[in-house]
């Protein structure tokens, strides 16, 4: 250990991880995603229509879906859930449609069932959190969410 008037010199600096799906620089405008047809205008992705699209590139949500690398995981379990699965999945779809209307990069990637448990994967952390909050408001139950710092992801658990 080397020590001088400025403090210790042997500490390790932990490098901050960055979201690889977030654009590092501004894209040329207007840019359209060829899969979902979202348009990059005024520094953000939107559903606004434009007369002429000069550039095309996959949006971050479509890249996440292509790579199968979700940012949000929502797990739904419990006997109440199994009895009311269709109703609860409809609520989840409604949350997605409202969220996607304003934020094109927040989408559901996949809904899979296994042994009475449903796992929902999302392209963003905000939609996963909003799904959990909507279920908690509508049906009560046990609701828990954990942000994973290094991965820029969230895990949401709802059970009733």
N, C-alpha and C positions, 0 to 999 in steps of 0.2 A: 504494500500500500504506500502510495506517495501522497504526502500531505504538504501543502504549502499555505500561504496566507489566503488563498482563494477557496480552500476546502479540499475535499477528497478528489482524486483524479482517477480512481479505479471503478467508479460506478458505471453500470451498463445503462445505456439509453435505450428504452424500449421504443421501437419504431411503431408509429401509428399506422394501423391498417386502413386502407381506403376501399370503398365500394367499387369494385371493378366494373359494375354495370352503370355507374353514374358517369355521364359525359364529362371529360376533363376540360374541354374547350367548347365554345359555342359552335353549333352547327350552322352551315349556310342556310339562309331562309329563302323561301319555304322548303322544308324537307318533309317528305311523307314516308311513313312506314309502309312497305309494300304488303305486309300481312294484315295489320289491323286498320290501316288507313288513318291513323292518328297523324296530325301535322304539327311540326315544330315551328312555332311562330312566336316572336317576341320573347325568345329565351326560354320557352316552356312547351311541353307537349299538350296539345288540345284537340278537340273534335271539330273545331271551326272549319268551315269549308273555304277554300280559296280557288280562284279562277285558274291559276297556273302553278303547277308544281315543277320546280326545276331539278330538285335533288331527291334521292331516295336512299334511306338507310333503315335498318331495323331499329325500332325503339328499344329502350332498356327492358321493358316488360316482355317484349317478344324475344329478346335475346335470352332472358332468364328462362322463359318457357322452352326455347330451343335447347338450352343447356341443361334443362331440368334441375335448376338451382333455385329453390324457393327462398324467399326472405321471411315468410311467415308460415307457422305450423299451428293449426287449430285442431285439437282433439276433443271429440264429443263422446261421452260415455254415460252409462247409468241406465237403470230400468225405465225411468221416465222417458229418457231419450229414445230408447228402443221402441216404446209404445207410441211415441209421437214423432217418429223420424221424418216422415214426409212433411209435416207441418213445420218442423224446425229447419229442414233443408230449404223450404220455401222462404222462410225468414232470412236465411243466409243468402239466398239468391237475391232477395229484395235489397239487402244491405249492399251486396255487390253492385247491383244496378244503380243505386243511388250514389255510391262512392265512385264508380267508373264514369258516371255522367260528368262529374267535376274534375276527376283526376284519372286520366287515361292509363296511367302506369300502375294503378291499383286494381288488380284483377285476381280472380280465383284461377289457379292453374289446374288443380285436380281435386276431385272428391273420391276417396276410396274407402270401402267398408271392409272390416276384418273382425270377425267374432263379436259382432254387436258394438264395435267401436268404429267411429268414422274419423278419418284424418283428412283435413282440408289443407291444401298448400296454396299459398298466395304469392304474388309477385312483389308485394310491399308489406311493410310492418304495420302501416296504418289500417289497412283493411282487416288484417287479422285481429288487431286490437278492437276495432269497431264491431266485428262479428261477435267477439266474446262479450263486449259490453252490451250489445243488443240482446243476446241470449240471457244475460244476467238480469237485465231490466224486465224482459218479457216473462221469463220463466223462473227467476231466482236461481237457486242451485249454488254449487260451489264453483267459483270462478277464480282462476289464477293465471297470471301472465308473468313471463320472465324474459327480459331483454338479454340477448347474448351480445356483449360489447364487441368482441373481436370480429364476429361474423356479420354485424349489422342485421341481425335477425331477431325474431320474437317467437316464443313458444307460448301458446294459449291453451289452457285446459278448462273445459266446462263439463260439469257432471251433475246429474240429478236423476 
